[in-house]
Amino acid sequence: MSQTTRTIQIAVEPFTAEAFAPFGIVLGEPKRPAEFGGPASASWMMPFEADSGVQFMYSRFKHQPMRFSVLERHFNVTQGFAPLNGSPLVMVVAPPTDRSGAAAAPAPESVRAFYLDGSTGLLMHKGTWHALDRFPVSPPHIDCVFITDRATHRELMQEKADGTKPQLTELYDFEAARGVKFEIVGADAARV
């Protein structure tokens, strides 16, 4: 007997520090004094953590329908994304969960979609679930600075090369496990 797939619509919500707090922090001008600076500069420390060396990448995400069924999480890094060129995007996240047992999989109702207007980025807590893609609001694509760690990236490259299952990353396919797909709605309205 085949399983019926249902689609859950996720409304896009504003990307604010308060709304995003369960998943990470907003990368934008902090509301505190700078920790370092000079006569014409100011710098703030950000809580980036990586259990191995930092991997700095330039990433491009093509415009596509805002639908997905798979989330992933990383156990040893607080990944960061910062859009370039002021390009708006939608970021999908769900809160960290237990590493094993019945509470390991994210609940479908915990999945959220945030509209980033292109002026700020984000830094996710370790273990935060997220869609595999960022979703550009307009064609043709968005470019991002992507900060991760070398061990996670190495494992994902190894998996792509030969299928070796990663230990630092976990995928969860809602469609395969629960017959659920997601569709993001309201991204155009969020731009206003």
Phi, psi and chi 1 to 4 in degrees:
 res  aa     phi    psi   chi1   chi2   chi3   chi4
   1 MET       -  128.6 -176.1  174.8  178.0      -
   2 SER   -82.6  148.3   66.1      -      -      -
   3 GLN   -86.7  135.1 -179.2  177.6   -5.5      -
   4 THR   -81.2  132.8  -57.2      -      -      -
   5 THR   -92.0  134.6  -60.6      -      -      -
   6 ARG  -116.3  149.7   67.1 -175.7  171.6  107.1
   7 THR  -107.8  127.9  -60.5      -      -      -
   8 ILE  -102.3  126.2  -63.5  174.6      -      -
   9 GLN   -88.7  134.7  -68.3 -173.7  -28.7      -
  10 ILE  -114.7  118.5  -56.5  169.3      -      -
  11 ALA   -76.3  136.1      -      -      -      -
  12 VAL   -71.4  137.4  173.0      -      -      -
  13 GLU  -123.9  159.9   55.3 -171.2  -73.4      -
  14 PRO   -62.3  145.6  -18.6   28.9      -      -
  15 PHE   -91.6   94.5 -177.8   59.9      -      -
  16 THR  -118.0  158.6   65.7      -      -      -
  17 ALA   -58.8  -40.2      -      -      -      -
  18 GLU   -68.8  -45.5  -63.6   76.6   23.4      -
  19 ALA   -67.8  -33.6      -      -      -      -
  20 PHE   -88.6   -8.4 -163.9   70.7      -      -
  21 ALA   -51.9  -39.3      -      -      -      -
  22 PRO   -65.6  -16.1  -19.6   30.3      -      -
  23 PHE  -109.2  -23.8  -45.2  103.8      -      -
  24 GLY   163.4 -153.1      -      -      -      -
  25 ILE  -127.0  158.3   65.8  166.2      -      -
  26 VAL   -82.7  131.6  172.4      -      -      -
  27 LEU   -94.2  100.0  -68.7  177.8      -      -
  28 GLY  -161.7 -174.2      -      -      -      -
  29 GLU   -62.0  117.7 -176.6  179.9  -14.9      -
  30 PRO   -67.1  153.7  -21.2   33.2      -      -
  31 LYS   -96.5   48.6  -53.3  -76.3 -169.1 -105.3
  32 ARG  -150.5  164.1   63.9 -179.1 -164.3  -85.9
  33 PRO   -62.7  148.2  -20.1   30.4      -      -
  34 ALA   -67.0  144.8      -      -      -      -
  35 GLU   -84.8  -18.2  -74.0   93.8   10.2      -
  36 PHE  -150.9  148.4 -177.8   78.6      -      -
  37 GLY   179.1  175.8      -      -      -      -
  38 GLY  -134.5 -167.3      -      -      -      -
  39 PRO   -59.5  -30.6  -18.3   26.2      -      -
  40 ALA  -127.7   25.4      -      -      -      -
  41 SER  -148.7  159.6   66.8      -      -      -
  42 ALA  -146.0  139.5      -      -      -      -
  43 SER  -135.1  141.4  -63.6      -      -      -
  44 TRP  -120.6  139.9  -68.2  -97.2      -      -
  45 MET   -76.5  140.6  -59.4  -66.4  -71.2      -
  46 MET  -116.4  145.9  -66.3  -70.4  136.8      -
  47 PRO   -81.7   55.9   30.7  -35.4      -      -
  48 PHE   -78.4  134.5 -177.6   80.4      -      -
  49 GLU  -130.0  137.7  -63.2  177.4   41.9      -
  50 ALA  -146.7  131.0      -      -      -      -
  51 ASP   -77.3   -9.6  -68.1   -7.7      -      -
  52 SER  -133.6 -173.5   69.2      -      -      -
  53 GLY   -60.6  154.8      -      -      -      -
  54 VAL   -76.7  138.0  174.0      -      -      -
  55 GLN  -114.8  116.0 -179.7   67.6   53.1      -
  56 PHE  -102.2  126.5 -169.5   81.7      -      -
  57 MET  -133.6  157.8  -60.9  170.2   69.0      -
  58 TYR  -108.0  121.7 -176.8   97.3      -      -
  59 SER  -121.4  146.5  -64.0      -      -      -
  60 ARG  -123.3  131.3  175.4  166.0  -73.7  166.7
  61 PHE  -119.0  121.4  -63.9   94.2      -      -
  62 LYS   -78.8  147.0  -65.9  178.8 -178.3  175.2
  63 HIS   -62.5  135.9 -173.8  -98.7      -      -
  64 GLN  -157.7  167.5   62.3 -179.9  -44.6      -
  65 PRO   -58.2  142.0  -24.3   34.6      -      -
  66 MET   -87.1   68.9  -66.5 -172.1 -171.3      -
  67 ARG  -133.0  147.1  -66.4 -172.4  -69.1  -92.0
  68 PHE  -164.4  166.5   64.1   95.8      -      -
  69 SER  -138.6  -10.4   65.4      -      -      -
  70 VAL  -111.0  134.7  178.0      -      -      -
  71 LEU  -118.5  156.8  -64.6 -178.9      -      -
  72 GLU  -134.6  162.5   72.4  175.6   -7.0      -
  73 ARG  -143.9  157.4   64.2  174.9  167.1  175.6
  74 HIS  -124.3  134.5  -51.8  -70.8      -      -
  75 PHE   -89.1  -15.5  -61.3  115.8      -      -
  76 ASN  -126.6   19.2   67.0  -35.4      -      -
  77 VAL  -153.4  145.9   63.6      -      -      -
  78 THR   -98.9   87.9   55.0      -      -      -
  79 GLN   -65.5  146.5  -74.9 -171.1  -29.9      -
  80 GLY  -126.9  144.7      -      -      -      -
  81 PHE  -133.7  134.1  -66.0   92.1      -      -
  82 ALA  -136.1  114.2      -      -      -      -
  83 PRO   -67.2  146.4   21.7  -27.4      -      -
  84 LEU  -104.6  161.2  -59.9  171.3      -      -
  85 ASN    63.2   18.6  -54.3  -41.5      -      -
  86 GLY    67.0   23.0      -      -      -      -
  87 SER   -81.0  124.7  -59.8      -      -      -
  88 PRO   -75.2  150.4   21.4  -25.9      -      -
  89 LEU  -150.3  166.7   68.1  120.5      -      -
  90 VAL  -115.0  131.2  173.2      -      -      -
  91 MET  -113.4  129.0  178.9   73.7 -173.0      -
  92 VAL  -104.7  130.1  174.2      -      -      -
  93 VAL  -141.2  163.0  -67.3      -      -      -
  94 ALA  -143.4  152.2      -      -      -      -
  95 PRO   -67.1  156.0   17.8  -23.9      -      -
  96 PRO   -57.1  148.9  -22.8   32.8      -      -
  97 THR  -129.9  176.7   56.9      -      -      -
  98 ASP   -57.9  155.6  -66.4  -17.6      -      -
  99 ARG   -80.5  -19.4  -78.3 -171.1   79.1  159.2
 100 SER  -150.9  169.9   61.3      -      -      -
 101 GLY    87.2 -172.3      -      -      -      -
 102 ALA   -62.6  -28.7      -      -      -      -
 103 ALA   -92.5   13.0      -      -      -      -
 104 ALA   -77.4  -34.8      -      -      -      -
 105 ALA   -82.2  141.1      -      -      -      -
 106 PRO   -70.1  143.9   24.0  -30.2      -      -
 107 ALA   -75.5  139.2      -      -      -      -
 108 PRO   -54.4  -37.3  -23.6   31.8      -      -
 109 GLU   -73.4   -8.3   60.3  -86.3    6.5      -
 110 SER   -88.7   -9.0   72.2      -      -      -
 111 VAL   -75.9  130.3  178.7      -      -      -
 112 ARG  -131.3  154.6  -64.5  179.5   52.3 -165.3
 113 ALA  -124.6  127.7      -      -      -      -
 114 PHE  -115.7  137.7  -70.2   94.6      -      -
 115 TYR   -91.7  117.5  176.2   85.9      -      -
 116 LEU  -103.7  124.7  -76.8   73.9      -      -
 117 ASP   -79.5   -0.4   67.1    5.2      -      -
 118 GLY    98.2   -5.6      -      -      -      -
 119 SER   -96.9  -10.0   66.6      -      -      -
 120 THR  -136.2  165.6   59.3      -      -      -
 121 GLY  -122.5 -162.5      -      -      -      -
 122 LEU  -147.2  157.7   59.1   90.5      -      -
 123 LEU  -133.0  112.4 -173.9   62.3      -      -
 124 MET   -84.9  143.5  -67.2 -177.6  -68.8      -
 125 HIS   -62.0  155.1  -61.2  -48.6      -      -
 126 LYS   -56.8  137.7  -73.8 -178.0 -179.7 -179.4
 127 GLY    82.9   -2.6      -      -      -      -
 128 THR   -67.2  128.6  -67.0      -      -      -
 129 TRP   -73.0  145.0  -69.1   95.2      -      -
 130 HIS  -154.4  153.8   57.9  -78.7      -      -
 131 ALA   -64.6  156.5      -      -      -      -
 132 LEU   -69.4  -25.7  -58.6  176.8      -      -
 133 ASP  -116.1  158.2  -70.8  -47.0      -      -
 134 ARG   -95.4  148.5  -64.2  -22.0  119.6 -129.1
 135 PHE  -111.1  105.0  -65.7   96.8      -      -
 136 PRO   -61.1  140.4  -18.1   28.6      -      -
 137 VAL   -75.9  -30.5  174.3      -      -      -
 138 SER  -130.2  153.4  -56.5      -      -      -
 139 PRO   -68.6  161.4   -6.6   14.4      -      -
 140 PRO   -91.1  -26.3   32.4  -34.5      -      -
 141 HIS  -169.5  175.2   61.0  -94.5      -      -
 142 ILE  -125.6  150.0   57.4  159.6      -      -
 143 ASP  -112.0  140.4  -66.6  -30.2      -      -
 144 CYS  -134.3  151.3  -67.1      -      -      -
 145 VAL   -85.9  129.3  170.1      -      -      -
 146 PHE  -121.9  125.1  172.0   35.9      -      -
 147 ILE  -118.5  123.5  -53.6  164.5      -      -
 148 THR  -140.5 -158.7 -171.1      -      -      -
 149 ASP  -122.7  158.1   77.4  -51.4      -      -
 150 ARG   -65.3  -41.0  -72.0 -173.7 -178.5  136.8
 151 ALA   -63.7  -44.4      -      -      -      -
 152 THR   -62.5  -46.7  -62.8      -      -      -
 153 HIS   -62.8  -42.5 -176.9   67.9      -      -
 154 ARG   -59.4  -45.3 -115.7 -171.0  -32.7  -92.8
 155 GLU   -62.3  -42.1  -86.4 -163.9  -15.3      -
 156 LEU   -67.1  -36.5  -66.8  174.4      -      -
 157 MET   -66.5  -40.0  -66.6  -61.8  -70.5      -
 158 GLN   -63.8  -42.4 -173.5   68.1   39.5      -
 159 GLU   -60.6  -43.2  178.7 -175.0   31.0      -
 160 LYS   -64.1  -36.7 -171.2  171.7 -174.5  167.9
 161 ALA   -73.8  -43.9      -      -      -      -
 162 ASP  -137.1    6.1   66.2   13.4      -      -
 163 GLY    84.4    4.5      -      -      -      -
 164 THR   -61.1  125.8  -58.9      -      -      -
 165 LYS   -69.9  127.0 -175.7  175.0  172.3   19.4
 166 PRO   -72.4  152.4   19.4  -23.7      -      -
 167 GLN  -101.0  -22.2  -58.8  -59.6  -53.7      -
 168 LEU   -96.9   -6.2  -56.4  173.9      -      -
 169 THR  -131.1  143.0  -62.3      -      -      -
 170 GLU  -128.8  136.9 -179.1  178.9   10.2      -
 171 LEU  -106.3  147.9  -69.7  177.1      -      -
 172 TYR  -134.8  120.6 -173.2   78.1      -      -
 173 ASP  -102.0  103.4 -173.6  -23.4      -      -
 174 PHE   -62.1  -35.6  -79.0   92.0      -      -
 175 GLU   -67.1  -45.8 -173.5  172.4   14.9      -
 176 ALA   -68.2  -39.7      -      -      -      -
 177 ALA   -85.0  -34.3      -      -      -      -
 178 ARG  -132.5    0.5  -61.8 -177.5 -175.2 -174.1
 179 GLY    68.2   36.2      -      -      -      -
 180 VAL  -123.5  134.8  171.3      -      -      -
 181 LYS  -120.3  160.7  -70.9 -173.4 -164.0  179.6
 182 PHE  -121.5  146.5  -62.5   94.2      -      -
 183 GLU  -133.9  127.4  179.0 -179.0   25.7      -
 184 ILE   -84.9  131.2  -60.1  164.0      -      -
 185 VAL  -125.5  151.1  -64.3      -      -      -
 186 GLY    90.3    9.9      -      -      -      -
 187 ALA   -65.0  -37.2      -      -      -      -
 188 ASP   -67.4  -39.5  -70.7  -28.2      -      -
 189 ALA   -66.7  -32.1      -      -      -      -
 190 ALA   -67.6  -23.7      -      -      -      -
 191 ARG   -70.2  -22.9  -69.5 -179.1   -0.2  163.2
 192 VAL   -70.4      -  178.8      -      -      -
